[in-house]
Amino acid sequence: MEKVYLLSAAQTPFGRLEKSGRDLLVEACVRAIECAGITPKDIDAGYVANSFGFVEWQSHYGPILMSTLGNPDAPCMTVASACASGSSALHEAYMGIAGGFYDCVLVAGFDRIEVKDTTKLTTYFTMGCDRVFEAENGATFPGLYALMASEYIMRYGATEEDLAHIAVKNHSNALHNPVAHIQKKISVEDVMNSPYIARPLKLLDCCPFSDGAAAAVLCSEGFIRRFRGERIRVVASSLTGGEITLHTRGDFTTIPSAVRAGKDAFRQARFTRKDIDMLEVHDCFTVAEAIALEDLGFAERGKGAFLAREGVTAIDGDIPVNPSGGLKAKGHPVSATGVAQVVEVYEQLMSLAGGRQINGAEVALTHNVGATGGSCAVHIFRRVK
Amino acid sequence: MEKVYLLSAAQTPFGRLEKSGRDLLVEACVRAIECAGITPKDIDAGYVANSFGFVEWQSHYGPILMSTLGNPDAPCMTVASACASGSSALHEAYMGIAGGFYDCVLVAGFDRIEVKDTTKLTTYFTMGCDRVFEAENGATFPGLYALMASEYIMRYGATEEDLAHIAVKNHSNALHNPVAHIQKKISVEDVMNSPYIARPLKLLDCCPFSDGAAAAVLCSEGFIRRFRGERIRVVASSLTGGEITLHTRGDFTTIPSAVRAGKDAFRQARFTRKDIDMLEVHDCFTVAEAIALEDLGFAERGKGAFLAREGVTAIDGDIPVNPSGGLKAKGHPVSATGVAQVVEVYEQLMSLAGGRQINGAEVALTHNVGATGGSCAVHIFRRVK
């Protein structure tokens, strides 16, 4: 296997944006290419993660992107795995370089849904779960994650306030992230007083629907030799599958695909949990961050929900989680998210994170989940000299 | 690089089918798995090509497929590149095995659009071209390929009758293909008397809209050792990109991405054109078959349109082209097509093609184009002992 490096990562702001999806895609890629200090012609291949292109009656974004960038010869396909689309694209790029096929790969993810009506957007999102056995029976994502939260609270004695602390922490982090969708400080009371969406999850337990795009440039060791200075190596890339439906699983308080992806990633990297300086995890709902920390081995079963309250996962805590603000406050443009997590990793490991900088961060992990765990990808990154 | 083998390939019938897309997907995969003589648990990873899942409000088909098959742990993502989606999935599977990441990969492609209104379907198809610069200006695929055909006819003195012979030949081949969408013999007069869709292309110059699914199992040399008998090796897998828009290209009578993919595939395989016993090429319109033969080096520039009339590309000709019936008569369920071409290769190289069998076929090439050439993949297969 060839070594794989993260040369750059950049993104558009996240939010409700009055630009087309394709414009957002190109904007993020231009930023990443400029950040990398390369030209578009250096790119051997691309992967574009996208889920909702059909709302602008467009697919085949790969050649649209590469033609716009001025390097149409490079192959570039669309990949999708619901909310794990971005990290799936990253995984394919990793394999392309590690396998010796490519030297420089552009990875991008974006989504933009013009519709701003929450009911309709929730319907769009259900495309990622099982239409026949879940969505058509009323099980939307807030409902599915509420089942997980209920079971979690009942089994482990966690409270809704414990989960609220996760939202408060991620909103606090996003105050220092200029590209975050929601840059608004909230209190535990604010969360507790927000209306129930699907009991026990309230409005402020849920991530927003966002528009946005993110991009990263991955390259081989041979390619990165032309650049001086510190660099970031991708030391693990693990992609797993899981049961698409929640009701076919024995336990709602864990995501088995995440457990396996985490174990596999640590095996690839030959790291232990103690080596990790920061995590970006898939907090589509507050409870998802608690479960992620347990699935990845950073908390014992039933203890993940208490770490935000205890300050352990704060930027200055023992194991900072979602310094970007996470899906919860940075935002969640479905297929951009897995790549946007890498943008945070890049900025943290290169000491570019400003007011949310984690001192001395050298090793970072990203965790990106599709639907309720039908797909999961875990990547580990390390700054090297 | 590890050697990559094609263990099996199978498909559903193509046509207007009263089954959901997901049912078609699973059906094709079950057939391919049974044909391979493996169990679903043998599969390390999957790739599902799909473009129009949104019409049944479903994405994330990977875990739906793997959960249905009883192997939910295997990662499985969706890939898309318009009409080259199937071969893009194949390429990713090839890289996964050649790069040493996987031993056994399931590749599937399917599409099913419930709408049967031609105008609406043509609109759906335009998602693969450039929405802003082509579709919104009225340039649908029949129109775009008609520009190519006009230029071809003007430049090279080919006639509409020459192109009609391509349709007649492919319809004739499909008479022997039980899964073909259109099993109806036609004459040159039938083509010439069919109504113009976009001059000079007439109704019978165009492939149909089809529903359907196809699947293939690829594996490593280590994996295939458990099986006896003849086997098929994937000796080349090349994926390229090209300008998304037709109007930005200097020449409408060639598809540059296909020229590059072909050259690269022959370089990988270390074969010459004379080594190839049969081709499955992307004949979405009759003129596309003529151009494909030239782009791949099987005909001189301006001569590809005459080969069907001369009998060169017939099943018993010097270089049989589209023995399956091609997109023209076998049918074109967008994302299934690239995988379905491999089904024909499998049946021909394993001498299972019945009335359309090419005697002694040992080496086959597939050519799958996305849109007017924004993407192209060429694969070469060889039967080995």
Interface residues (C-beta under 8 A of the other chain):
Chain A: M1 R22 A45 S51 G53 F54 E56 W57 Q58 S59 H60 G62 P63 I64 M66 S67 P72 D73 A74 P75 C76 M77 T78 V79 A80 S81 A82 S85 S88 H91 E92 M95 G96 A98 G99 G100 F101 T123 T126 M127 G128 C129 D130 R131 V132 A135 L239 T240 G241 G242 E243 I244 T245 T248 P256 S257 R260 G370 A371 G374 S375
Chain B: M1 R22 A45 S51 G53 F54 E56 W57 Q58 S59 H60 G62 P63 I64 M66 S67 P72 D73 A74 P75 C76 M77 T78 V79 A80 S81 A82 S85 S88 H91 E92 M95 G96 A98 G99 G100 F101 T123 T126 M127 G128 C129 D130 R131 V132 A135 L239 T240 G241 G242 E243 I244 T245 T248 P256 S257 R260 G370 A371 G374 S375
